[in-house]
Amino acid sequence: MKSVLNKKGKLTALIAIVLIFGAFAGACSNSGDEEVVAMVNDVKITKGEFYDYLVEQNGEEVLEALILETMLQLEVEANNIEVSEDEIDVEYAEMAAAYGGEEGLKNTLQMYGYTEESIRKNLKLNLSIEKLMEPLITVSDEEIALYFAENKEDFDVSEQVKASHILVATKEEADDILDKLNSGESFEDLAKEYSLDTSNAGNGGDLGYFGKGAMVQPFEDVAFRLAVGEVSEPVETSFGFHIIKVFDKKAAEEATLEGSKETITEVLKETKMTEAYQTWYSEVKGKYTVKNNLFN
């Protein structure tokens, strides 16, 4: 996911705090401060006490973030910037792909106490900031050429294999699964049922494309030796016994400046976004009168 906020460090943390703390503050305003949020034996912890503690610990940062977010919204309106749901959907889909799919993303959000709604709000802020910054950023052909010359190896594509695997604990289990495959059963179904690799079993054992050095040596040696469509004999590694199936192969490809230009442009824009943001923020904060009645 291309994320301006992710390039901002402190700004990212502030917005994240707002997403969590702001939701709680809103709930606090709609109910009495004496509502009990926790108990230790017979000792009550009230919502008011919880709120006061959060204000003491993070209040100044939260207020700073809320002020910043308000200025952002005013600038978005003043510049007639719109972020469509389709644009947010694209960003959300890219984020989900980075976590192995919708289910993986939802599990991660749940683990850290986020909701899809809060993340989509964050993505909208990201896109709004990108659009506000765009007029301040230019990338020249000379900069692109220099970046390519200095980082060409990063754009070269090494030989890659697209494979799936089924991981089990013993050679006997691997042999049994191989017999099932040879009798016509689905590799994907067997991976879902038997594979111990929970990171991809639900996807039929799909590992995607990977290059040399990404997998342990015995696994890599077999995967790169197999022909497309071929299934391996059981391969032993420190993780257990694998049955590997290769679905596609990509030959190594040397990068060209023209073919890398679009990617480099995006990289340089994101690199320049921090500087552009600082310039923008210095200018825009002078346009607004801010009264901080909580922290002075």
TORKOL-4160 file (C-alpha; in steps of 0.2 Angstrom, whole numbers, padded with zeros to 4 digits, m for minus):
296
<pt num="1" X="0000" Y="0000" Z="0000"/>
<pt num="2" X="0006" Y="0017" Z="m0005"/>
<pt num="3" X="0004" Y="0027" Z="0011"/>
<pt num="4" X="0009" Y="0045" Z="0015"/>
<pt num="5" X="0005" Y="0043" Z="0033"/>
<pt num="6" X="0017" Y="0028" Z="0034"/>
<pt num="7" X="0031" Y="0039" Z="0028"/>
<pt num="8" X="0027" Y="0052" Z="0042"/>
<pt num="9" X="0032" Y="0042" Z="0058"/>
<pt num="10" X="0025" Y="0054" Z="0071"/>
<pt num="11" X="0010" Y="0058" Z="0061"/>
<pt num="12" X="0006" Y="0040" Z="0058"/>
<pt num="13" X="0006" Y="0037" Z="0077"/>
<pt num="14" X="m0004" Y="0052" Z="0081"/>
<pt num="15" X="m0018" Y="0047" Z="0068"/>
<pt num="16" X="m0017" Y="0030" Z="0075"/>
<pt num="17" X="m0020" Y="0036" Z="0093"/>
<pt num="18" X="m0035" Y="0047" Z="0086"/>
<pt num="19" X="m0043" Y="0032" Z="0078"/>
<pt num="20" X="m0043" Y="0023" Z="0095"/>
<pt num="21" X="m0044" Y="0036" Z="0108"/>
<pt num="22" X="m0057" Y="0047" Z="0098"/>
<pt num="23" X="m0069" Y="0032" Z="0097"/>
<pt num="24" X="m0068" Y="0030" Z="0116"/>
<pt num="25" X="m0070" Y="0049" Z="0119"/>
<pt num="26" X="m0085" Y="0049" Z="0108"/>
<pt num="27" X="m0093" Y="0035" Z="0118"/>
<pt num="28" X="m0088" Y="0044" Z="0134"/>
<pt num="29" X="m0098" Y="0060" Z="0129"/>
<pt num="30" X="m0114" Y="0049" Z="0126"/>
<pt num="31" X="m0114" Y="0041" Z="0143"/>
<pt num="32" X="m0110" Y="0045" Z="0162"/>
<pt num="33" X="m0093" Y="0046" Z="0168"/>
<pt num="34" X="m0098" Y="0034" Z="0182"/>
<pt num="35" X="m0100" Y="0019" Z="0170"/>
<pt num="36" X="m0090" Y="0005" Z="0176"/>
<pt num="37" X="m0077" Y="m0002" Z="0163"/>
<pt num="38" X="m0068" Y="m0014" Z="0174"/>
<pt num="39" X="m0068" Y="m0022" Z="0192"/>
<pt num="40" X="m0053" Y="m0027" Z="0203"/>
<pt num="41" X="m0062" Y="m0037" Z="0217"/>
<pt num="42" X="m0075" Y="m0025" Z="0223"/>
<pt num="43" X="m0065" Y="m0010" Z="0217"/>
<pt num="44" X="m0073" Y="m0001" Z="0202"/>
<pt num="45" X="m0064" Y="0008" Z="0188"/>
<pt num="46" X="m0076" Y="0020" Z="0180"/>
<pt num="47" X="m0076" Y="0027" Z="0162"/>
<pt num="48" X="m0072" Y="0044" Z="0169"/>
<pt num="49" X="m0056" Y="0038" Z="0177"/>
<pt num="50" X="m0051" Y="0028" Z="0162"/>
<pt num="51" X="m0054" Y="0044" Z="0151"/>
<pt num="52" X="m0044" Y="0055" Z="0163"/>
<pt num="53" X="m0030" Y="0043" Z="0163"/>
<pt num="54" X="m0029" Y="0042" Z="0144"/>
<pt num="55" X="m0029" Y="0061" Z="0143"/>
<pt num="56" X="m0015" Y="0062" Z="0156"/>
<pt num="57" X="m0005" Y="0049" Z="0146"/>
<pt num="58" X="m0009" Y="0053" Z="0128"/>
<pt num="59" X="m0020" Y="0068" Z="0129"/>
<pt num="60" X="m0008" Y="0081" Z="0121"/>
<pt num="61" X="m0003" Y="0070" Z="0107"/>
<pt num="62" X="m0021" Y="0066" Z="0104"/>
<pt num="63" X="m0027" Y="0084" Z="0104"/>
<pt num="64" X="m0012" Y="0089" Z="0092"/>
<pt num="65" X="m0018" Y="0075" Z="0080"/>
<pt num="66" X="m0036" Y="0081" Z="0081"/>
<pt num="67" X="m0031" Y="0099" Z="0077"/>
<pt num="68" X="m0020" Y="0093" Z="0063"/>
<pt num="69" X="m0035" Y="0082" Z="0056"/>
<pt num="70" X="m0046" Y="0097" Z="0057"/>
<pt num="71" X="m0034" Y="0107" Z="0047"/>
<pt num="72" X="m0033" Y="0093" Z="0034"/>
<pt num="73" X="m0051" Y="0092" Z="0032"/>
<pt num="74" X="m0053" Y="0111" Z="0030"/>
<pt num="75" X="m0039" Y="0111" Z="0017"/>
<pt num="76" X="m0047" Y="0097" Z="0008"/>
<pt num="77" X="m0063" Y="0106" Z="0007"/>
<pt num="78" X="m0055" Y="0123" Z="0002"/>
<pt num="79" X="m0046" Y="0114" Z="m0012"/>
<pt num="80" X="m0061" Y="0104" Z="m0018"/>
<pt num="81" X="m0052" Y="0087" Z="m0015"/>
<pt num="82" X="m0063" Y="0072" Z="m0016"/>
<pt num="83" X="m0058" Y="0054" Z="m0012"/>
<pt num="84" X="m0070" Y="0041" Z="m0019"/>
<pt num="85" X="m0075" Y="0025" Z="m0011"/>
<pt num="86" X="m0067" Y="0016" Z="m0026"/>
<pt num="87" X="m0050" Y="0024" Z="m0022"/>
<pt num="88" X="m0052" Y="0018" Z="m0004"/>
<pt num="89" X="m0057" Y="0001" Z="m0010"/>
<pt num="90" X="m0041" Y="m0001" Z="m0021"/>
<pt num="91" X="m0030" Y="0004" Z="m0006"/>
<pt num="92" X="m0039" Y="m0008" Z="0006"/>
<pt num="93" X="m0037" Y="m0022" Z="m0007"/>
<pt num="94" X="m0018" Y="m0018" Z="m0008"/>
<pt num="95" X="m0017" Y="m0019" Z="0011"/>
<pt num="96" X="m0027" Y="m0035" Z="0011"/>
<pt num="97" X="m0015" Y="m0043" Z="m0002"/>
<pt num="98" X="0000" Y="m0038" Z="0009"/>
<pt num="99" X="m0008" Y="m0048" Z="0023"/>
<pt num="100" X="m0012" Y="m0063" Z="0012"/>
<pt num="101" X="m0030" Y="m0059" Z="0009"/>
<pt num="102" X="m0045" Y="m0052" Z="0017"/>
<pt num="103" X="m0045" Y="m0065" Z="0031"/>
<pt num="104" X="m0027" Y="m0062" Z="0036"/>
<pt num="105" X="m0030" Y="m0043" Z="0036"/>
<pt num="106" X="m0045" Y="m0045" Z="0047"/>
<pt num="107" X="m0036" Y="m0056" Z="0059"/>
<pt num="108" X="m0022" Y="m0043" Z="0060"/>
<pt num="109" X="m0034" Y="m0029" Z="0063"/>
<pt num="110" X="m0043" Y="m0039" Z="0077"/>
<pt num="111" X="m0026" Y="m0043" Z="0085"/>
<pt num="112" X="m0022" Y="m0024" Z="0087"/>
<pt num="113" X="m0039" Y="m0018" Z="0091"/>
<pt num="114" X="m0043" Y="m0009" Z="0074"/>
<pt num="115" X="m0059" Y="m0010" Z="0064"/>
<pt num="116" X="m0061" Y="m0010" Z="0045"/>
<pt num="117" X="m0070" Y="0007" Z="0048"/>
<pt num="118" X="m0055" Y="0015" Z="0056"/>
<pt num="119" X="m0043" Y="0008" Z="0043"/>
<pt num="120" X="m0053" Y="0015" Z="0029"/>
<pt num="121" X="m0054" Y="0032" Z="0038"/>
<pt num="122" X="m0035" Y="0031" Z="0039"/>
<pt num="123" X="m0034" Y="0027" Z="0020"/>
<pt num="124" X="m0045" Y="0041" Z="0016"/>
<pt num="125" X="m0033" Y="0053" Z="0026"/>
<pt num="126" X="m0018" Y="0046" Z="0017"/>
<pt num="127" X="m0026" Y="0049" Z="0000"/>
<pt num="128" X="m0032" Y="0066" Z="0004"/>
<pt num="129" X="m0014" Y="0071" Z="0010"/>
<pt num="130" X="m0007" Y="0063" Z="m0006"/>
<pt num="131" X="m0018" Y="0074" Z="m0016"/>
<pt num="132" X="m0014" Y="0090" Z="m0006"/>
<pt num="133" X="0004" Y="0087" Z="m0008"/>
<pt num="134" X="0004" Y="0083" Z="m0027"/>
<pt num="135" X="0006" Y="0101" Z="m0033"/>
<pt num="136" X="0021" Y="0103" Z="m0022"/>
<pt num="137" X="0031" Y="0088" Z="m0029"/>
<pt num="138" X="0040" Y="0086" Z="m0046"/>
<pt num="139" X="0051" Y="0072" Z="m0052"/>
<pt num="140" X="0063" Y="0076" Z="m0066"/>
<pt num="141" X="0070" Y="0063" Z="m0079"/>
<pt num="142" X="0087" Y="0067" Z="m0072"/>
<pt num="143" X="0082" Y="0061" Z="m0055"/>
<pt num="144" X="0074" Y="0045" Z="m0062"/>
<pt num="145" X="0089" Y="0041" Z="m0072"/>
<pt num="146" X="0101" Y="0044" Z="m0057"/>
<pt num="147" X="0090" Y="0033" Z="m0045"/>
<pt num="148" X="0090" Y="0019" Z="m0058"/>
<pt num="149" X="0109" Y="0020" Z="m0060"/>
<pt num="150" X="0111" Y="0019" Z="m0041"/>
<pt num="151" X="0098" Y="0005" Z="m0038"/>
<pt num="152" X="0097" Y="m0005" Z="m0054"/>
<pt num="153" X="0100" Y="m0021" Z="m0045"/>
<pt num="154" X="0084" Y="m0018" Z="m0035"/>
<pt num="155" X="0074" Y="m0018" Z="m0052"/>
<pt num="156" X="0082" Y="m0033" Z="m0060"/>
<pt num="157" X="0070" Y="m0048" Z="m0059"/>
<pt num="158" X="0079" Y="m0064" Z="m0054"/>
<pt num="159" X="0073" Y="m0082" Z="m0059"/>
<pt num="160" X="0057" Y="m0086" Z="m0050"/>
<pt num="161" X="0046" Y="m0100" Z="m0047"/>
<pt num="162" X="0027" Y="m0101" Z="m0042"/>
<pt num="163" X="0024" Y="m0116" Z="m0031"/>
<pt num="164" X="0012" Y="m0123" Z="m0018"/>
<pt num="165" X="0017" Y="m0135" Z="m0005"/>
<pt num="166" X="0009" Y="m0147" Z="0008"/>
<pt num="167" X="0019" Y="m0148" Z="0024"/>
<pt num="168" X="0017" Y="m0163" Z="0036"/>
<pt num="169" X="0027" Y="m0170" Z="0051"/>
<pt num="170" X="0033" Y="m0187" Z="0045"/>
<pt num="171" X="0038" Y="m0196" Z="0029"/>
<pt num="172" X="0024" Y="m0208" Z="0031"/>
<pt num="173" X="0011" Y="m0194" Z="0030"/>
<pt num="174" X="0020" Y="m0187" Z="0015"/>
<pt num="175" X="0019" Y="m0204" Z="0006"/>
<pt num="176" X="0001" Y="m0206" Z="0010"/>
<pt num="177" X="m0003" Y="m0188" Z="0003"/>
<pt num="178" X="0007" Y="m0192" Z="m0013"/>
<pt num="179" X="m0003" Y="m0208" Z="m0015"/>
<pt num="180" X="m0019" Y="m0198" Z="m0014"/>
<pt num="181" X="m0012" Y="m0185" Z="m0027"/>
<pt num="182" X="m0007" Y="m0199" Z="m0039"/>
<pt num="183" X="m0025" Y="m0206" Z="m0038"/>
<pt num="184" X="m0032" Y="m0190" Z="m0044"/>
<pt num="185" X="m0036" Y="m0180" Z="m0028"/>
<pt num="186" X="m0034" Y="m0161" Z="m0028"/>
<pt num="187" X="m0017" Y="m0154" Z="m0022"/>
<pt num="188" X="m0027" Y="m0138" Z="m0016"/>
<pt num="189" X="m0039" Y="m0148" Z="m0006"/>
<pt num="190" X="m0026" Y="m0159" Z="0002"/>
<pt num="191" X="m0016" Y="m0144" Z="0007"/>
<pt num="192" X="m0031" Y="m0137" Z="0015"/>
<pt num="193" X="m0034" Y="m0153" Z="0025"/>
<pt num="194" X="m0017" Y="m0159" Z="0030"/>
<pt num="195" X="m0004" Y="m0145" Z="0028"/>
<pt num="196" X="0004" Y="m0139" Z="0044"/>
<pt num="197" X="0009" Y="m0122" Z="0036"/>
<pt num="198" X="m0006" Y="m0112" Z="0042"/>
<pt num="199" X="0001" Y="m0096" Z="0034"/>
<pt num="200" X="m0005" Y="m0104" Z="0017"/>
<pt num="201" X="m0014" Y="m0120" Z="0020"/>
<pt num="202" X="m0031" Y="m0110" Z="0018"/>
<pt num="203" X="m0025" Y="m0105" Z="0000"/>
<pt num="204" X="m0021" Y="m0123" Z="m0005"/>
<pt num="205" X="m0003" Y="m0121" Z="0000"/>
<pt num="206" X="0000" Y="m0107" Z="m0012"/>
<pt num="207" X="0017" Y="m0099" Z="m0009"/>
<pt num="208" X="0016" Y="m0087" Z="m0024"/>
<pt num="209" X="0032" Y="m0082" Z="m0034"/>
<pt num="210" X="0048" Y="m0083" Z="m0025"/>
<pt num="211" X="0067" Y="m0082" Z="m0030"/>
<pt num="212" X="0082" Y="m0090" Z="m0025"/>
<pt num="213" X="0087" Y="m0087" Z="m0007"/>
<pt num="214" X="0069" Y="m0086" Z="m0001"/>
<pt num="215" X="0067" Y="m0104" Z="0005"/>
<pt num="216" X="0077" Y="m0116" Z="0014"/>
<pt num="217" X="0090" Y="m0124" Z="0003"/>
<pt num="218" X="0083" Y="m0142" Z="0001"/>
<pt num="219" X="0066" Y="m0135" Z="m0003"/>
<pt num="220" X="0073" Y="m0122" Z="m0016"/>
<pt num="221" X="0084" Y="m0135" Z="m0025"/>
<pt num="222" X="0069" Y="m0146" Z="m0028"/>
<pt num="223" X="0057" Y="m0132" Z="m0033"/>
<pt num="224" X="0069" Y="m0124" Z="m0046"/>
<pt num="225" X="0072" Y="m0141" Z="m0053"/>
<pt num="226" X="0054" Y="m0146" Z="m0056"/>
<pt num="227" X="0045" Y="m0143" Z="m0072"/>
<pt num="228" X="0029" Y="m0133" Z="m0073"/>
<pt num="229" X="0015" Y="m0145" Z="m0067"/>
<pt num="230" X="0027" Y="m0157" Z="m0059"/>
<pt num="231" X="0024" Y="m0164" Z="m0041"/>
<pt num="232" X="0039" Y="m0168" Z="m0030"/>
<pt num="233" X="0043" Y="m0183" Z="m0020"/>
<pt num="234" X="0043" Y="m0179" Z="m0001"/>
<pt num="235" X="0057" Y="m0166" Z="0003"/>
<pt num="236" X="0064" Y="m0166" Z="0020"/>
<pt num="237" X="0068" Y="m0149" Z="0029"/>
<pt num="238" X="0070" Y="m0143" Z="0047"/>
<pt num="239" X="0051" Y="m0139" Z="0046"/>
<pt num="240" X="0046" Y="m0157" Z="0041"/>
<pt num="241" X="0042" Y="m0165" Z="0025"/>
<pt num="242" X="0035" Y="m0156" Z="0010"/>
<pt num="243" X="0027" Y="m0161" Z="m0006"/>
<pt num="244" X="0029" Y="m0147" Z="m0019"/>
<pt num="245" X="0020" Y="m0143" Z="m0035"/>
<pt num="246" X="0026" Y="m0130" Z="m0047"/>
<pt num="247" X="0013" Y="m0120" Z="m0057"/>
<pt num="248" X="0024" Y="m0107" Z="m0066"/>
<pt num="249" X="0042" Y="m0101" Z="m0069"/>
<pt num="250" X="0049" Y="m0084" Z="m0074"/>
<pt num="251" X="0066" Y="m0082" Z="m0082"/>
<pt num="252" X="0078" Y="m0069" Z="m0075"/>
<pt num="253" X="0075" Y="m0052" Z="m0083"/>
<pt num="254" X="0087" Y="m0037" Z="m0083"/>
<pt num="255" X="0079" Y="m0021" Z="m0079"/>
<pt num="256" X="0078" Y="m0006" Z="m0091"/>
<pt num="257" X="0076" Y="0012" Z="m0087"/>
<pt num="258" X="0060" Y="0014" Z="m0097"/>
<pt num="259" X="0052" Y="m0001" Z="m0089"/>
<pt num="260" X="0057" Y="0005" Z="m0072"/>
<pt num="261" X="0052" Y="0023" Z="m0074"/>
<pt num="262" X="0034" Y="0022" Z="m0067"/>
<pt num="263" X="0040" Y="0013" Z="m0051"/>
<pt num="264" X="0054" Y="0025" Z="m0048"/>
<pt num="265" X="0043" Y="0040" Z="m0050"/>
<pt num="266" X="0032" Y="0033" Z="m0037"/>
<pt num="267" X="0047" Y="0029" Z="m0025"/>
<pt num="268" X="0054" Y="0047" Z="m0028"/>
<pt num="269" X="0037" Y="0055" Z="m0025"/>
<pt num="270" X="0035" Y="0046" Z="m0008"/>
<pt num="271" X="0052" Y="0051" Z="m0003"/>
<pt num="272" X="0049" Y="0069" Z="m0007"/>
<pt num="273" X="0032" Y="0068" Z="0002"/>
<pt num="274" X="0040" Y="0071" Z="0019"/>
<pt num="275" X="0048" Y="0087" Z="0014"/>
<pt num="276" X="0033" Y="0093" Z="0005"/>
<pt num="277" X="0022" Y="0089" Z="0020"/>
<pt num="278" X="0034" Y="0099" Z="0031"/>
<pt num="279" X="0033" Y="0114" Z="0019"/>
<pt num="280" X="0014" Y="0113" Z="0017"/>
<pt num="281" X="0011" Y="0111" Z="0036"/>
<pt num="282" X="0022" Y="0126" Z="0040"/>
<pt num="283" X="0012" Y="0137" Z="0028"/>
<pt num="284" X="m0005" Y="0130" Z="0032"/>
<pt num="285" X="m0004" Y="0131" Z="0051"/>
<pt num="286" X="m0002" Y="0150" Z="0049"/>
<pt num="287" X="m0019" Y="0151" Z="0040"/>
<pt num="288" X="m0029" Y="0145" Z="0056"/>
<pt num="289" X="m0032" Y="0152" Z="0073"/>
<pt num="290" X="m0030" Y="0137" Z="0085"/>
<pt num="291" X="m0035" Y="0139" Z="0104"/>
<pt num="292" X="m0029" Y="0125" Z="0114"/>
<pt num="293" X="m0039" Y="0125" Z="0130"/>
<pt num="294" X="m0033" Y="0109" Z="0137"/>
<pt num="295" X="m0014" Y="0110" Z="0136"/>
<pt num="296" X="m0005" Y="0127" Z="0136"/>
